[in-house]
Amino acid sequence: MTKYRKEKDFLGTVNVPYNAYYGPETARTLDNYKISGIMVSGTFIKYYAILKRCAAVANMKTGKLDTKIGNAVVKACDDVIAGKLSDQFTIDVFQSGAGTATNMNVNEVIANRAIVLLKGKKGNYKMVNPHDHVNMSQSTNDTYPAVMHMTTYFMVRELLIPALRNLQNALSRKSKEFSAIVKTGRTHLQDAVPMTLGQEFSGYSSSISRQIDNMERSIGPLLVLSLGGTAVGTGIEASPEYSREVIKEINRYTHGSFKVAKNFFDIQQNQIEESWVSSALRDLAIELNKIANDLRLMNSGPVSGFGDIVLPAVQPGSSIMPGKVNPSMPEMLNMVCFEVIGNDTAIAYSAESGQLELNVYMPLIAYNLVYSIGILSNAINTFVKRCVVGIKANKKRLESNVERDMSLATALAPYIGYSKAAHIARKAYHENKTVKQVCLEMRIMPEKELDRILNPRKLVKKGQ
């Protein structure tokens, strides 16, 4: 049977599990919000603890926080940052507005851990108080947006962008590998003029390079923090030096380049910076989805489809059809992209629904951002490792398609005119002949001249 200790908040007495490091407000949250079973991200909690650590240092420097208490808080934060108390952060992402529940969960765990480090008993908040000491010079309303900025910034910089560079490099290598392989281009899903398979992959590589630039631009505004704004941006209960000192400490600890906001009211009222990042994630998902779909089409078959390329077989594709292999990795990437695009919609609605001095939907914004960045990073790395690096060109199929491609007649248009070239193209299709065969039968020009004009390799020289 669970043993409890009794703690109080201003609403009354609360039973808190005896061994728990959290306190009464977290206990109420756990009881009130049994919604999804999805917990606040461990990464988000880590950056909240980093902020609390830096706040304690800043408060000690400005003389507000007793050094004995402050040092205990710092050590407790170090334990949270190291993941030693991860089982104490189990509240649902769908919680009370603005993230107060998350902030208090962090405050209570750090306070009780600091109490234990000072040889006290959990719940003895005269030693270290979650509000008065751990939350000193702070409010949920300035710390939660700051943690969103920090978590999003570092996840994009340290996880997503490296994954994208990995993908861009893999696609670039495939572009070079396939540079001499001529294939039939396609527009409207119909045969078009020749190109190389390498050129096709160079387009994918270039698009990812653009997305890297876009992601890097999107996270720049996250470096502005409103710490010290406290409840509504006025800085009530924070010392004048606090903002400068806490951000200086955050930069020292994280090796970041964060700076104090010029207008605290703006940053605390609006989550437009998160919306910008989410939009960039959505655009990335759109681009990735297109690449995944192209690979599925080019891999389709293997007998009755395009059959341009062969994707690595990673697992059996059917429970009933023996030997069937599906494009599993592109399909996985499709699903991740759909999820990210949906998350962006939730973030957009949440960002525009802020009222007056606060946006109460920050927990949903934070959850979806962290979730999207995480699944995109993992999906991209998996996609590279288990799909892109192993793609093979189906040379025989590609060469056969190019030879029978009626769009080669496009090269004749400058010599014989569009109408006559179109007639030759349709005749070749209906009679199941090559364009060259029809031209020779119609005595359009000498074979040597036809070989020069209709040489597919000469038709793909641009855009390398």
Number of C-alpha atoms within 10 A of each C-alpha: 3 7 9 13 15 13 18 14 10 7 8 8 11 17 15 23 16 15 11 19 25 26 30 25 23 26 19 15 20 17 10 13 15 14 12 10 12 13 13 20 16 16 15 21 22 22 22 26 25 23 24 28 27 23 32 30 23 26 25 19 16 14 11 17 21 13 15 11 20 23 18 21 30 22 16 26 30 18 18 25 20 12 14 11 17 14 10 16 21 18 25 22 23 19 21 16 15 20 24 21 23 28 22 23 26 27 28 29 25 31 32 27 28 29 25 19 14 16 10 16 14 24 27 14 19 10 18 27 21 24 16 14 23 29 21 19 27 25 24 18 27 26 27 25 28 23 22 25 24 25 22 24 22 16 18 23 15 12 17 24 19 16 22 23 18 16 24 23 16 18 24 20 18 24 22 15 15 20 18 15 17 22 29 25 19 13 8 6 8 9 16 18 20 23 26 25 25 23 25 19 22 23 16 21 24 14 16 22 16 13 23 21 11 17 23 16 13 21 21 15 16 23 17 21 27 25 33 30 27 22 20 18 22 13 21 15 14 19 15 12 13 24 22 14 22 24 25 18 20 23 15 12 13 13 9 16 13 19 18 18 17 11 14 21 19 16 24 27 21 21 25 17 21 27 22 19 26 28 22 21 27 22 19 24 24 17 16 23 20 16 21 20 16 14 22 22 17 18 22 19 16 14 7 7 11 17 21 25 22 20 26 18 17 13 12 13 15 11 8 7 9 9 10 13 17 20 22 20 25 24 17 15 24 21 14 21 27 14 18 27 21 14 22 25 16 15 26 18 13 19 23 14 15 18 11 11 16 23 22 20 22 24 26 20 24 25 20 22 25 19 16 24 21 15 17 24 21 15 21 24 21 17 20 20 15 17 20 22 16 14 16 16 19 17 17 10 14 20 17 12 19 22 19 17 23 26 25 27 25 18 19 21 14 9 13 13 12 15 10 14 23 17 12 24 23 15 17 22 17 8 9 13 16 20 26 22 15 18 21 13 10 10 10 17 13 10 14 8 11 18 11 10 16 18 15 22 14 12 17 17 11 8 10 13
